[in-house]
């Protein structure tokens, strides 16, 4: 977990930064135990993917990142999960993957944090979610105003959960 030092405002003495993501996953799986098809946009060094893959209820995890270095890291970190078909590394843009993606239960947006990119990811993937699926992401805090603006403009009156690590989650209607 050495690479966690790159998280915004990472403090190695603050376990709530990881606990926030764990709580979000737990909340999602408690609300919908059948939420088995997950997508992570922006996998970089595989920190979130490592945590996601720790949950056996998550049957498939597509990790989408346009960076070759990120894809190489993921392939070296998860060879068994990849061989089993549980983790699929997609070296491409999130827009390109959206054109081929089927129905998903959970989408976790943590790629380009600009307003335009987050807005585009929300638009492309909110329509890919199963009924009662979850649109979620990372860095919902003042350090990334584009994330907050894009999420708030999209969610309108939908309830949002925000977690200690800056993860956010909105459940789609059933």
C-alpha positions as CSV (number, residue, x, y, z in Angstrom):
1,X,0.0,0.0,0.0
2,X,3.0,2.3,-0.3
3,X,1.4,3.9,-3.4
4,X,-1.4,5.2,-1.2
5,X,0.9,8.1,-0.4
6,X,-0.2,9.6,-3.7
7,X,-3.8,10.0,-2.6
8,X,-4.7,13.7,-2.0
9,X,-3.9,14.7,1.6
10,X,-2.8,11.1,2.3
11,X,-1.8,10.6,6.0
12,X,-0.4,7.2,6.8
13,X,-1.7,7.5,10.4
14,X,-5.3,8.0,9.2
15,X,-7.0,4.7,8.5
16,X,-10.3,6.4,7.6
17,X,-8.9,7.1,4.1
18,X,-9.1,3.4,3.3
19,X,-12.1,2.7,5.6
20,X,-14.2,5.2,3.5
21,X,-13.8,3.1,0.4
22,X,-14.4,-0.1,2.4
23,X,-17.6,1.4,3.8
24,X,-18.8,2.4,0.4
25,X,-18.3,-1.1,-1.0
26,X,-20.1,-2.6,2.1
27,X,-23.0,-0.2,1.7
28,X,-23.4,-1.1,-2.0
29,X,-23.3,-4.8,-1.3
30,X,-25.6,-4.5,1.7
31,X,-28.2,-2.6,-0.5
32,X,-27.7,-5.0,-3.5
33,X,-25.9,-8.2,-2.7
34,X,-26.2,-9.2,-6.4
35,X,-24.1,-6.2,-7.5
36,X,-21.4,-8.3,-9.1
37,X,-20.4,-6.5,-12.3
38,X,-18.1,-3.5,-11.5
39,X,-16.1,-1.0,-13.5
40,X,-13.3,1.2,-12.4
41,X,-12.4,4.1,-14.6
42,X,-8.9,5.2,-13.8
43,X,-7.1,2.3,-12.2
44,X,-3.5,3.8,-12.2
45,X,-1.6,1.7,-9.6
46,X,-4.4,-0.6,-8.7
47,X,-5.1,0.5,-5.1
48,X,-8.9,0.6,-5.4
49,X,-8.8,-2.5,-7.6
50,X,-6.9,-4.4,-4.9
51,X,-9.7,-3.5,-2.4
52,X,-12.5,-4.2,-4.9
53,X,-11.1,-7.7,-5.7
54,X,-10.9,-8.4,-2.0
55,X,-14.7,-8.8,-2.1
56,X,-15.8,-12.2,-3.5
57,X,-19.2,-10.8,-4.3
58,X,-17.5,-8.7,-7.0
59,X,-17.5,-11.3,-9.7
60,X,-16.0,-9.2,-12.5
61,X,-14.0,-6.0,-12.4
62,X,-13.2,-4.1,-15.6
63,X,-10.3,-1.7,-15.0
64,X,-10.2,1.0,-17.6
65,X,-7.1,3.2,-17.9
66,X,-5.6,4.7,-21.0
67,X,-2.1,4.6,-19.7
68,X,0.1,1.7,-20.8
69,X,2.1,1.9,-17.5
70,X,-1.2,1.5,-15.5
71,X,-2.2,-1.5,-17.6
72,X,1.2,-3.1,-17.0
73,X,1.0,-2.6,-13.3
74,X,-2.5,-4.1,-13.2
75,X,-1.4,-7.1,-15.2
76,X,1.5,-7.7,-12.9
77,X,-0.6,-7.3,-9.7
78,X,-3.6,-9.5,-10.7
79,X,-2.4,-12.4,-12.9
80,X,-4.6,-15.0,-11.2
81,X,-7.7,-12.8,-11.3
82,X,-7.0,-12.0,-14.9
83,X,-6.5,-15.6,-15.8
84,X,-9.8,-16.5,-14.0
85,X,-11.7,-13.8,-15.9
86,X,-12.5,-11.9,-12.7
87,X,-10.4,-8.9,-13.6
88,X,-10.2,-7.5,-17.1
89,X,-7.6,-4.8,-17.9
90,X,-8.8,-2.4,-20.6
91,X,-6.1,-0.1,-21.9
92,X,-8.3,2.5,-23.6
93,X,-10.2,5.7,-22.9
94,X,-13.3,5.5,-20.8
95,X,-15.2,6.9,-23.8
96,X,-14.0,4.0,-26.0
97,X,-14.9,1.4,-23.4
98,X,-18.4,2.9,-22.9
99,X,-19.2,2.1,-26.6
100,X,-18.6,-1.6,-26.0
101,X,-19.6,-2.0,-22.3
102,X,-22.7,-4.0,-21.5
103,X,-24.9,-3.6,-18.4
104,X,-23.0,-2.9,-15.2
105,X,-24.0,-2.9,-11.5
106,X,-21.4,-0.4,-10.2
107,X,-19.3,2.2,-12.0
108,X,-16.5,3.9,-10.0
109,X,-15.2,7.0,-11.7
110,X,-11.6,7.9,-10.7
111,X,-10.0,8.9,-14.1
112,X,-9.6,12.5,-15.4
113,X,-10.9,14.7,-12.6
114,X,-11.8,17.7,-14.8
115,X,-15.5,18.8,-14.9
116,X,-15.8,17.9,-18.6
117,X,-14.3,14.4,-18.2
118,X,-16.3,13.5,-15.1
119,X,-19.5,14.9,-16.8
120,X,-18.7,12.8,-19.9
121,X,-18.1,9.6,-17.8
122,X,-21.3,10.2,-15.9
123,X,-23.3,10.7,-19.1
124,X,-21.7,7.6,-20.8
125,X,-22.1,5.2,-17.9
126,X,-25.2,6.2,-16.0
127,X,-27.2,4.7,-18.9
128,X,-25.1,1.4,-18.6
129,X,-26.2,0.8,-15.0
130,X,-28.7,-2.0,-14.1
131,X,-31.9,-1.0,-12.3
132,X,-30.8,-0.1,-8.8
133,X,-27.2,0.1,-9.9
134,X,-24.7,2.5,-8.4
135,X,-22.7,5.4,-9.9
136,X,-19.8,6.2,-7.7
137,X,-16.4,7.8,-7.8
138,X,-13.5,9.3,-5.9
139,X,-12.2,12.7,-4.9
140,X,-15.5,14.4,-4.1
141,X,-13.8,17.2,-2.1
142,X,-12.6,20.8,-2.5
143,X,-9.3,19.7,-4.1
144,X,-11.3,18.6,-7.2
145,X,-14.1,21.2,-7.8
146,X,-14.8,19.7,-11.2
147,X,-15.7,16.4,-9.6
148,X,-18.2,18.0,-7.2
149,X,-19.7,20.3,-10.0
150,X,-20.2,17.4,-12.4
151,X,-21.7,15.1,-9.8
152,X,-24.0,17.8,-8.4
153,X,-25.3,18.9,-11.8
154,X,-26.1,15.3,-12.7
155,X,-27.6,14.0,-9.5
156,X,-30.2,16.7,-9.0
157,X,-32.3,15.4,-6.1
158,X,-30.9,11.9,-5.9
159,X,-29.5,11.2,-2.5
160,X,-25.7,11.0,-2.4
161,X,-23.4,9.3,0.1
162,X,-19.9,10.8,0.6
163,X,-17.3,8.8,2.5
164,X,-14.2,9.7,4.5
165,X,-11.8,9.0,1.6
166,X,-13.7,11.3,-0.8
167,X,-15.6,8.4,-2.4
168,X,-19.2,9.2,-3.4
169,X,-22.1,7.0,-4.4
170,X,-25.5,7.5,-5.9
171,X,-28.0,4.7,-6.4
172,X,-30.1,4.6,-9.5
173,X,-33.8,4.0,-9.4
174,X,-34.9,0.3,-9.3
